[in-house]
Amino acid sequence: MPDTSAVPEIRPFTFEFPESELEDLRRRIEATRFPEKETVADQSQGTQLATVQELARYWATEYDWRKVEAKLKGLPNFITEIDGLDIHFIHVRSKHENALPLIVTHGWPGSVIEQLKLIEPLTDPTAHGGDASDAFHVVIPSMPGYGFSGKPTSTGWSPERIARAWAELMKRLGYTRYAAQGGDWGAIVVDEMGVQQPEGLVGIHTNMPKVVPPDIEAAIIAGNPLPADVVLANDEEKRAVEQLDFMYRHAYYAYLMGSRPQTLTGLVDSPVGLAAFMLDHDAKSLDLISRAFAGQEEGLTRDDVLDNITLFWLTKTAVSAARLYAENRHPFFGVRGVTLPVAASVFPDEMYQAPKSWTEQAYPNLIHYNQLPKGGHFAAWEQPEFMVGELRTGLRSLR
């Protein structure tokens, strides 16, 4: 396997945020003009004032960006131009022979920070309860417009194009046989990779399976009853329809970013405005994060959340990241026609729980399906132990 540093197209990547930028961040947080308290007792009006105020207090007075910055700098970071755009990625090779290369893709409002907890147990399994045969070489790119990757200056960077770029990245790294993993947008990208079947891709793992029958998703998106000929075969399918209906009726952030991303200019100007918007991704995640800022950490800590938001702030990527929603042309959860081997992990607090029946229909080469006891939409970030176990088990037959 060629050494990354010896490949001319790939360059080591370093970054530095001066203290003046962090001081400006704190100044802006302290100058926040808060709205009045919500007029309901729950989160039905969005991120609650008490959560936002505690986040701002902690962010301005106790949070230390330099801790996660040191973690990021301690990893092998690289950048390479693909299809006219600089793509940043972390690349950690395992010391174990015959490790399986794996490209892992984050989502929104995520970043490579979302995946950091996976790196050591995947690359060094013998130090984290696994066998040498469980080892992976791990590649974690920043999607276009996110983190340290370039910001597209024209339209066209759709999930399909990102999928092609990831295949080129793995080829450029010298990997002739690899797997791909993703959640949120990452799940959409790896499904597209599964459709495109680039040379070397042996299978995918998804923790947000795209398995909803097209007629069902179309009816839910339109707010219509299900077609008369649709029969829901079991309670799992009925529950999934209810969850999808709730999600599509409440995912207003997605509709706004998909239609008017440039209108979100204020998110690049107000750090607390950015945080309030990013927290309100889905109901279960907002509940979890709100509990963290109320002192009940369970999976995600206050620092976890602010590490990711601070990266968005420092890289000024709120609007450039939002544009991915405008580039997408397919429903979020609909079947795409993947025939490569697929491993699927279903977490209980995901926006919808993919029924096994739909998953088997959507992925005819399903090699693994498991419903986990705990975890939500940002599973790699929130429940890394479960995610690592799923990757080891789910992709084992592809080695």
C-alpha positions as CSV (number, residue, x, y, z in Angstrom):
1,M,0.0,0.0,0.0
2,P,1.5,3.4,-1.0
3,D,2.3,5.8,1.7
4,T,-0.2,8.7,1.7
5,S,2.5,11.3,1.8
6,A,4.1,9.8,-1.4
7,V,1.0,10.4,-3.5
8,P,1.6,13.7,-5.3
9,E,-2.1,14.7,-5.5
10,I,-2.5,14.4,-1.7
11,R,-1.1,17.1,0.7
12,P,-0.8,17.1,4.4
13,F,-3.3,19.5,5.9
14,T,-2.8,21.8,9.0
15,F,-5.0,24.5,10.4
16,E,-4.7,27.2,13.1
17,F,-7.4,29.4,14.6
18,P,-5.8,32.4,16.3
19,E,-6.9,33.3,19.8
20,S,-8.4,36.5,18.4
21,E,-11.1,34.4,16.7
22,L,-12.0,32.7,19.9
23,E,-12.1,36.0,21.7
24,D,-14.4,37.3,19.0
25,L,-16.6,34.2,19.4
26,R,-16.9,34.8,23.2
27,R,-17.7,38.5,22.6
28,R,-20.5,37.7,20.2
29,I,-21.9,35.0,22.6
30,E,-21.9,37.5,25.5
31,A,-23.6,40.1,23.3
32,T,-26.5,37.8,22.3
33,R,-30.0,39.3,22.3
34,F,-32.2,36.5,23.5
35,P,-35.9,36.2,22.6
36,E,-38.6,35.8,25.2
37,K,-39.4,32.4,26.6
38,E,-41.5,30.1,24.5
39,T,-45.2,30.1,25.3
40,V,-45.5,26.3,25.7
41,A,-44.1,23.9,28.3
42,D,-42.4,21.6,25.8
43,Q,-40.2,21.8,22.7
44,S,-42.9,22.1,20.2
45,Q,-41.8,25.6,19.3
46,G,-38.2,24.6,18.9
47,T,-35.0,24.9,21.0
48,Q,-36.1,26.2,24.4
49,L,-34.8,29.4,25.8
50,A,-33.4,27.8,28.9
51,T,-31.3,25.4,26.8
52,V,-30.0,28.2,24.6
53,Q,-29.1,30.4,27.6
54,E,-27.3,27.6,29.4
55,L,-25.4,26.7,26.2
56,A,-24.4,30.3,25.7
57,R,-23.2,30.6,29.3
58,Y,-21.1,27.5,29.2
59,W,-19.8,28.3,25.7
60,A,-18.6,31.8,26.8
61,T,-17.2,30.9,30.2
62,E,-16.2,27.3,30.5
63,Y,-15.9,25.6,27.1
64,D,-12.3,25.1,25.7
65,W,-12.1,24.6,21.9
66,R,-8.4,23.9,22.2
67,K,-9.1,20.4,23.6
68,V,-10.8,19.1,20.5
69,E,-8.5,21.1,18.3
70,A,-5.6,19.2,19.8
71,K,-7.4,15.9,19.1
72,L,-7.9,16.9,15.5
73,K,-4.3,18.1,15.0
74,G,-3.1,14.8,16.5
75,L,-4.7,12.9,13.6
76,P,-3.3,12.5,10.1
77,N,-5.1,15.2,8.2
78,F,-4.9,15.6,4.4
79,I,-6.4,17.6,1.6
80,T,-6.7,16.8,-2.1
81,E,-8.5,18.4,-5.1
82,I,-11.2,16.2,-6.6
83,D,-13.4,17.5,-9.4
84,G,-12.2,21.0,-8.9
85,L,-12.8,21.2,-5.2
86,D,-10.5,20.7,-2.2
87,I,-11.6,17.8,-0.1
88,H,-10.3,17.5,3.5
89,F,-10.1,14.1,5.1
90,I,-8.6,12.2,8.1
91,H,-6.8,9.0,7.2
92,V,-5.7,6.6,9.9
93,R,-4.2,3.3,8.9
94,S,-4.3,0.3,11.2
95,K,-1.2,-1.5,12.3
96,H,-2.9,-4.8,11.7
97,E,-2.3,-6.7,8.5
98,N,-5.3,-7.2,6.2
99,A,-7.4,-4.4,7.8
100,L,-10.4,-3.5,5.7
101,P,-10.3,0.0,4.3
102,L,-13.5,2.0,5.3
103,I,-14.7,5.4,4.3
104,V,-17.0,7.0,6.8
105,T,-19.3,9.9,6.0
106,H,-20.9,12.3,8.4
107,G,-24.2,14.2,8.0
108,W,-25.8,17.6,8.9
109,P,-25.3,19.2,11.3
110,G,-22.3,17.1,11.6
111,S,-18.6,17.1,10.7
112,V,-15.6,14.8,11.1
113,I,-15.9,15.5,14.8
114,E,-19.1,13.3,14.7
115,Q,-16.9,10.3,13.9
116,L,-13.8,10.8,16.1
117,K,-14.8,8.3,18.7
118,L,-14.8,5.5,16.1
119,I,-11.2,5.9,15.0
120,E,-9.2,4.2,17.8
121,P,-11.5,1.1,18.3
122,L,-11.7,0.6,14.5
123,T,-8.0,0.9,13.7
124,D,-6.7,-0.7,16.9
125,P,-9.3,-3.3,17.9
126,T,-7.0,-5.3,20.1
127,A,-6.8,-2.4,22.5
128,H,-10.6,-2.0,22.5
129,G,-12.1,-5.4,23.0
130,G,-11.7,-6.8,19.5
131,D,-9.5,-9.1,17.5
132,A,-6.9,-8.1,14.9
133,S,-9.2,-9.5,12.3
134,D,-11.7,-6.7,13.2
135,A,-9.3,-4.0,12.1
136,F,-10.1,-1.2,9.6
137,H,-8.1,1.5,7.9
138,V,-10.3,4.6,8.4
139,V,-10.9,7.5,6.0
140,I,-13.2,10.3,7.2
141,P,-13.7,13.1,4.7
142,S,-15.4,16.4,5.3
143,M,-18.2,16.8,2.8
144,P,-18.1,19.7,0.3
145,G,-19.0,22.9,2.1
146,Y,-18.4,21.4,5.5
147,G,-15.5,21.8,7.9
148,F,-12.1,22.1,6.2
149,S,-13.3,21.0,2.7
150,G,-13.7,23.6,0.0
151,K,-17.0,25.5,-0.5
152,P,-18.5,24.9,-3.9
153,T,-18.8,28.1,-5.9
154,S,-21.4,26.7,-8.3
155,T,-24.3,24.3,-8.1
156,G,-23.9,20.6,-8.8
157,W,-22.3,19.1,-5.7
158,S,-25.2,16.6,-5.1
159,P,-25.0,13.3,-3.1
160,E,-24.3,11.5,-6.4
161,R,-21.3,13.7,-7.2
162,I,-20.0,13.3,-3.6
163,A,-20.3,9.6,-4.0
164,R,-18.1,9.7,-7.2
165,A,-15.6,11.9,-5.4
166,W,-15.3,9.4,-2.5
167,A,-14.7,6.6,-5.0
168,E,-11.9,8.7,-6.5
169,L,-10.5,9.5,-3.1
170,M,-10.3,5.8,-2.2
171,K,-8.7,5.1,-5.5
172,R,-6.2,7.9,-5.0
173,L,-5.3,6.4,-1.6
174,G,-4.4,3.2,-3.3
175,Y,-7.3,1.1,-1.9
176,T,-8.5,-1.5,-4.4
177,R,-11.0,-3.1,-2.0
178,Y,-13.0,-1.1,0.6
179,A,-16.3,-0.6,2.3
180,A,-18.3,2.6,3.0
181,Q,-20.3,3.7,6.0
182,G,-22.7,6.6,6.6
183,G,-25.5,8.1,8.6
184,D,-27.8,11.1,7.8
185,W,-26.3,12.6,4.5
186,G,-23.6,10.0,4.8
187,A,-26.2,7.3,4.5
188,I,-27.5,8.9,1.4
189,V,-24.0,9.2,-0.1
190,V,-23.1,5.6,0.6
191,D,-26.4,4.4,-1.0
192,E,-25.4,6.4,-4.0
193,M,-22.0,4.7,-4.0
194,G,-23.9,1.4,-3.8
195,V,-25.9,2.4,-6.9
196,Q,-22.8,3.5,-8.8
197,Q,-20.8,0.5,-7.8
198,P,-17.3,2.0,-8.3
199,E,-14.5,-0.5,-8.7
200,G,-13.2,-1.7,-5.3
201,L,-16.4,-1.0,-3.3
202,V,-17.4,-4.4,-1.8
203,G,-20.3,-3.2,0.4
204,I,-21.8,-0.6,2.6
205,H,-23.0,-0.1,6.1
206,T,-25.8,2.3,6.9
207,N,-27.4,3.5,10.1
208,M,-30.2,5.4,8.3
209,P,-31.4,2.8,5.8
210,K,-33.1,4.1,2.6
211,V,-35.8,1.5,2.4
212,V,-39.2,3.3,2.2
213,P,-41.3,2.2,-0.8
214,P,-41.6,5.1,-3.2
215,D,-45.4,5.3,-3.2
216,I,-45.5,5.4,0.6
217,E,-42.9,8.2,0.9
218,A,-44.5,10.2,-1.9
219,A,-47.8,10.1,-0.1
220,I,-46.3,11.1,3.2
221,I,-44.3,14.0,1.7
222,A,-47.5,15.3,0.0
223,G,-49.5,14.9,3.2
224,N,-51.9,12.5,1.5
225,P,-53.4,9.1,2.7
226,L,-51.5,6.1,1.6
227,P,-52.6,4.6,-1.8
228,A,-55.5,2.2,-1.5
229,D,-53.4,-0.7,-2.7
230,V,-50.7,-0.2,0.0
231,V,-50.9,-2.8,2.7
232,L,-48.8,-2.4,5.8
233,A,-47.7,-5.9,6.7
234,N,-46.9,-5.5,10.4
235,D,-46.6,-3.2,13.4
236,E,-43.0,-2.2,12.4
237,E,-44.2,-0.9,9.1
238,K,-47.1,1.0,10.7
239,R,-44.8,2.5,13.3
240,A,-42.4,3.6,10.5
241,V,-45.2,5.3,8.6
242,E,-46.2,7.2,11.7
243,Q,-42.6,8.2,12.4
244,L,-42.0,9.3,8.8
245,D,-45.2,11.4,8.8
246,F,-44.1,13.1,12.0
247,M,-40.6,13.7,10.6
248,Y,-41.8,15.2,7.3
249,R,-44.2,17.5,9.1
250,H,-41.6,18.8,11.5
251,A,-38.3,18.9,9.5
252,Y,-38.7,22.6,8.7
253,Y,-34.9,23.2,8.8
254,A,-34.6,20.8,5.8
255,Y,-37.2,22.7,3.8
256,L,-35.6,26.0,4.5
257,M,-32.1,24.9,3.7
258,G,-33.4,23.1,0.6
259,S,-35.1,26.1,-0.8
260,R,-33.5,29.3,0.7
261,P,-30.0,28.4,2.1
262,Q,-28.6,31.9,1.4
263,T,-31.4,33.4,3.7
264,L,-29.5,31.8,6.6
265,T,-26.8,34.5,6.5
266,G,-27.5,35.2,10.2
267,L,-26.1,31.8,11.2
268,V,-22.7,33.0,10.0
269,D,-23.1,36.2,12.1
270,S,-24.6,34.9,15.4
271,P,-23.0,32.0,17.1
272,V,-25.9,31.5,19.5
273,G,-28.3,31.7,16.5
274,L,-26.2,29.0,14.8
275,A,-26.3,26.8,17.8
276,A,-30.1,27.1,18.3
277,F,-30.7,26.2,14.7
278,M,-28.3,23.2,14.7
279,L,-29.7,21.7,17.9
280,D,-33.2,21.5,16.4
281,H,-32.5,18.6,14.0
282,D,-35.0,16.1,15.3
283,A,-37.1,15.7,18.4
284,K,-35.2,12.9,20.0
285,S,-31.8,14.5,19.4
286,L,-33.0,17.8,20.7
287,D,-34.3,16.1,23.9
288,L,-30.9,14.4,24.4
289,I,-28.9,17.6,23.9
290,S,-31.2,19.6,26.1
291,R,-30.8,17.1,28.9
292,A,-27.0,17.4,28.4
293,F,-27.2,21.1,29.0
294,A,-29.4,20.5,32.0
295,G,-26.7,18.4,33.5
296,Q,-27.9,14.9,32.5
297,E,-25.3,13.7,30.1
298,E,-26.1,10.4,28.4
299,G,-24.1,9.7,25.2
300,L,-23.4,13.3,24.2
301,T,-21.7,15.8,26.5
302,R,-21.9,19.6,26.4
303,D,-18.4,19.6,25.0
304,D,-19.3,17.1,22.3
305,V,-22.1,19.4,21.1
306,L,-20.1,22.6,21.2
307,D,-17.0,21.0,19.6
308,N,-19.1,20.5,16.4
309,I,-20.9,23.8,16.6
310,T,-17.6,25.7,17.1
311,L,-16.1,24.0,14.1
312,F,-19.0,25.2,12.0
313,W,-18.5,28.7,13.4
314,L,-14.8,28.9,12.9
315,T,-14.9,27.6,9.4
316,K,-17.9,29.8,8.5
317,T,-19.7,26.9,6.9
318,A,-23.4,27.3,8.1
319,V,-24.6,28.4,4.7
320,S,-22.2,26.4,2.5
321,A,-23.2,23.2,4.4
322,A,-26.9,24.1,4.1
323,R,-26.7,24.1,0.3
324,L,-26.4,20.3,0.2
325,Y,-30.1,20.2,0.9
326,A,-30.7,22.4,-2.2
327,E,-28.6,20.0,-4.3
328,N,-30.5,16.9,-3.3
329,R,-33.1,15.6,-5.8
330,H,-34.3,12.4,-4.1
331,P,-36.5,11.8,-1.0
332,F,-34.4,11.2,2.1
333,F,-35.5,7.7,2.8
334,G,-36.7,6.2,-0.5
335,V,-35.3,3.0,-2.1
336,R,-32.4,3.7,-4.5
337,G,-31.7,0.2,-5.9
338,V,-28.6,-0.9,-4.2
339,T,-27.6,-4.4,-5.1
340,L,-24.2,-4.6,-3.4
341,P,-23.9,-6.2,0.0
342,V,-25.5,-4.0,2.7
343,A,-25.3,-4.0,6.5
344,A,-28.0,-2.1,8.2
345,S,-28.1,-0.9,11.9
346,V,-31.4,0.5,13.3
347,F,-31.2,2.7,16.4
348,P,-34.3,3.2,18.5
349,D,-34.2,7.0,18.6
350,E,-33.6,7.4,14.9
351,M,-36.0,9.6,13.0
352,Y,-37.6,6.4,11.8
353,Q,-36.9,2.8,12.5
354,A,-36.5,0.9,9.2
355,P,-38.6,-2.2,9.3
356,K,-36.8,-5.5,8.6
357,S,-39.3,-6.3,5.9
358,W,-38.7,-3.0,4.0
359,T,-34.9,-3.4,4.5
360,E,-34.9,-6.9,3.0
361,Q,-36.9,-5.6,0.0
362,A,-34.8,-2.5,-0.6
363,Y,-31.4,-4.3,-0.2
364,P,-31.7,-7.7,-1.9
365,N,-28.1,-8.4,-0.8
366,L,-28.7,-7.7,2.9
367,I,-25.9,-9.3,4.9
368,H,-26.7,-7.8,8.3
369,Y,-29.7,-6.3,10.0
370,N,-29.9,-5.4,13.7
371,Q,-32.0,-3.3,16.0
372,L,-30.0,-1.7,18.7
373,P,-31.2,-1.1,22.3
374,K,-30.0,2.5,22.6
375,G,-29.0,5.4,20.4
376,G,-30.4,7.9,18.0
377,H,-29.7,9.8,14.8
378,F,-26.0,10.6,15.5
379,A,-25.2,7.0,16.6
380,A,-21.4,7.1,15.9
381,W,-21.1,10.2,18.1
382,E,-23.6,9.2,20.8
383,Q,-23.1,5.4,21.0
384,P,-19.7,4.7,19.5
385,E,-19.4,1.3,21.2
386,F,-22.6,0.1,19.5
387,M,-21.5,1.5,16.2
388,V,-18.1,-0.1,16.4
389,G,-19.7,-3.5,17.2
390,E,-22.1,-3.1,14.3
391,L,-19.3,-2.3,11.9
392,R,-17.2,-5.3,13.1
393,T,-20.1,-7.7,12.9
394,G,-21.9,-6.3,9.9
395,L,-18.9,-6.1,7.5
396,R,-17.2,-9.2,8.7
397,S,-18.3,-11.4,5.8
398,L,-16.8,-8.9,3.3
399,R,-13.2,-9.4,4.6
